[in-house]
Amino acid sequence: MELFEVLRRRRSVRRFQNRTVPHELIEKLFEAAFLSPSSFNKRPWHFIVVDDREKLKALSNAKLGASGLATAPLAIVVTADESRSDVWIEDASISAEHIQLAAFDLGLSSFWVQIRNRMHDERRTSEEYVRELFGIPSNYRVLCIIGVGYPAEKKPPHGEEVFEWDNVSHNVFGEPWKEPGNSSVQ
Ligand SMILES: Cc1cc2nc3c(=O)[nH]c(=O)nc-3n(C[C@H](O)[C@H](O)[C@H](O)COP(=O)(O)O)c2cc1C
């Protein structure tokens, strides 16, 4: 698929068909992740492939807003070694987004479940919860989980409403770069 077609049509999907994601496609998702840029090319990421139904169910309780993982056949836990890069958040985020875009290009759908800075309950962070579930070493931080699968819901592509040209300034913050209603993006 053409890149802009992927960008326009990719939507977060949180309900999935009961259908396994083939191994070759999972491999392609990681090819996309490994093609990510990273600061100083440090590549601090580490991913956990989760296709165990019990673990997926446990992940769906990591926090509010994770319940879609209960129907996902696959989740990818995105972690990074904070001792290797001071900008691990940026590096890991880009790799996670590469996975989401590649998933859509491969006929799959996905959604991002934020883990960093989120709470499992009043006492435990979502990060601690996920860390314990997989035995993740303490120098690895958990950024997010990408739920992946064949979609069981249909969503329209993004339209003109996302083009917020008033959030683009020209030379000075707040100085319009583009007049409203004059979009050249198809
Ligand atoms: C940093 C980040 C955190 C997100 N956290 C969650 C989340 O915890 N649960 C969820 O269902 N969706 C989450 N999302 C998905 C957003 O809700 C979604 O991308 C947004 O509503 C736009 O919709 P779209 O992805 O269909 O374009 C997150 C997305 C990002 C980029």
The ligand as an ORCA input file, in Angstrom:
! r2SCAN-3c Opt
* xyz 0 1
  C       0.792      7.620     23.399
  C      -0.533      6.960     23.102
  C      -1.222      6.344     24.129
  C      -2.429      5.673     23.865
  N      -3.020      4.975     24.869
  C      -4.104      4.226     24.587
  C      -4.641      3.360     25.574
  O      -4.095      3.218     26.666
  N      -5.749      2.640     25.261
  C      -6.353      2.747     24.027
  O      -7.365      2.072     23.815
  N      -5.852      3.551     23.062
  C      -4.748      4.287     23.305
  N      -4.182      5.062     22.322
  C      -4.831      5.156     20.995
  C      -5.497      6.525     20.811
  O      -6.657      6.589     21.622
  C      -5.827      6.725     19.320
  O      -4.649      6.648     18.573
  C      -6.491      8.076     19.082
  O      -7.762      8.119     19.680
  C      -6.643      8.367     17.583
  O      -7.395      7.362     16.938
  P      -6.788      6.532     15.718
  O      -5.623      5.741     16.235
  O      -7.931      5.652     15.257
  O      -6.335      7.493     14.669
  C      -2.989      5.717     22.553
  C      -2.282      6.354     21.535
  C      -1.068      6.953     21.794
  C      -0.291      7.590     20.657
*
